[in-house]
Amino acid sequence: MGFLSNFKKELQSAKAKKAAQINGKNLKGLLKTFKEERDRIEKETGTRPEIDDTTRMYMQKVLNVWIDEGKKIDEEKFWREVDYNRQFTHPVEYYEIKN
């Protein structure tokens, strides 16, 4: 019985990890599209538009997950990186507050 329950837990863990990877790739693709649109607007108008509500909503979810995991995130640094779509070039530790 223990073998089957361990197998079931490992299978669920693998599925959750795979789903997280797919969600991360989809999120990164969306953010890239949003950034390209903001870059285009900046090029046309000369001023960079504010982060749109959709991007802010997605990134707030990412931030909430990190905070729920007990990480102390420097939110100003996080949002500055989001503004230029660099948030996936750093590990989560980059955004943590150093004591």
Disulfide bonds with the S-S distance in Angstrom:
none
